[in-house]
Structure formats: structure tokens, C-alpha cells
Amino acid sequence: MLDQEPEGVIQIENILPENDDITGTVEIITESSSSFTTPLLARDAQYTMYLTGYNTQTREVVVGNFTDAIVLNLADGYSLDCVANPFAVELTFINVNGGIVARRLVDNDCDIITGEASELDINIGDAIDTSTFSDDPHVMIVRTVSTDADFEGLKLTFTRQSGQDWPAQGRSVVSEATTGGNVTKKLNCFSHIHSSPLSFLSPPFKIVAIRDRTLHHLGIISSC
């Protein structure tokens, strides 16, 4: 229900049953900046990032021009070690009318995925120049890959090199509630846009060797 609520502060007692003894507030915030950090991405999870925007009313991707360079970094507290913590990130760029327009593999030469064209390989911290793509990308599909069964996930930060803000990728929900017994709880969540159209499902790189495993996972992420 909160997905349909406008930004601002909502009184909890107004959205709960009349006889409920819980009071408090829920604040819905839409934030945007030139850098966006994903929620925690588990092993083989897939995350949809909207480069040109998403209209939550019409549930459609906003089609527009996008030629900015994108820099991918690991969020604070995460690191890539090809022995102790091996993983790779697949990036698939999609034009809503023309399909896949580019792909990149970020593995810092860990070689978790083999057989891909070498020109697709990039390192963490490299700038991805989308102006060289065959068409404007509107959506970027992010997929995490790891050979480690104990992989605990990671967060990624994507920054626009131009300094322009990203379109909103979701909303923050900050709530504080008190029960009749004077027990107070606080919760801070990020709710990603809940749409991952089937037409945007992207296959793994054509030749994939991950200890004879094939990826078939789609993850739609919310983080609290």
C-alpha cells in the first residue's frame, strides 16, 4: 500500500484498523544523487537499475537519451579477493525497444566466468562510456556471480561521471511506532521499484564456466 502513497509523513493510526493501539509516523522519502548504492546483493542475484527513469504510475520505463559514463565501485566495507572472496558482476544494458545494446563483465581478472570476449572485461573503478553503445541504454541489469557457496553478498555503488543525479530507484521508508504498552520500534527501509519486466530478463554470457553451474536466478531486492 505504501508504494502508492505520496511522499511525506503518514500517521500510522490512519492506515491501521481502528481498534489497533499502535501510534506513530511513517515518512516516505524519494532521494536521488549522482551516486547510487544497491541493497545487499546475494550470490547470483539480479538487480534492475533504471538509467532513464521509471514511471511508477504507468509502470513503464521512461525512454530517453543516456550517454553518460558510469563508474562502478564496491560500497564501503566490501573488497574483491580472487582467492578468499571471488566474485564477478555482469552488467547488461538494455534499450526498451531494441533489446540488449551492450554487456560488460567486472571481475578484476579473477576469471570466474570464462569464454567471454576480452573487450567486455573491465575492472572495478573503470568508467563505462555508454556513448559508444549501439543505442541508448534505458535499463541496466546487474547480476552478481560467485563460486563460493559461503558468499555473503555485497553492495555496489554506481556513479554518473557527469555528476548528474540518477533517476529515483526506489523510496526510503522511515517509521517509528509505539504500542499501547509504550514499546517503541524504529525501522528504516529502502524499497526498490517493484518491477522487473520479463522482457528484461537477460541470459548470462554466452559461454559460462562457473564450476559447471548455469545461472537461472532472478532477484528482486528490497532492503530493510
Number of C-alpha atoms within 10 A of each C-alpha: 5 13 15 8 10 12 15 11 15 17 15 18 16 11 11 12 10 9 7 10 12 18 17 17 17 20 17 21 16 15 14 15 13 15 17 21 16 22 19 16 23 18 22 23 19 25 20 25 25 20 26 19 18 22 11 15 7 8 12 13 19 18 17 12 13 14 16 20 17 19 18 22 19 17 16 11 7 13 13 16 12 15 9 9 16 19 27 25 24 22 22 25 25 25 20 18 11 11 17 19 18 19 17 21 24 22 22 19 13 15 18 19 24 14 11 16 12 10 9 13 16 18 17 17 16 13 17 18 13 18 14 13 15 12 20 25 28 24 24 22 19 22 25 21 25 20 17 13 7 9 16 12 18 20 17 21 16 19 23 20 15 11 12 13 14 20 19 20 22 21 19 18 21 17 19 16 18 16 13 10 8 10 9 13 11 12 11 14 14 20 18 21 21 15 13 16 11 8 9 18 16 19 11 16 19 10 12 16 15 15 9 6 9 12 14 12 12 16 15 14 19 16 13 11
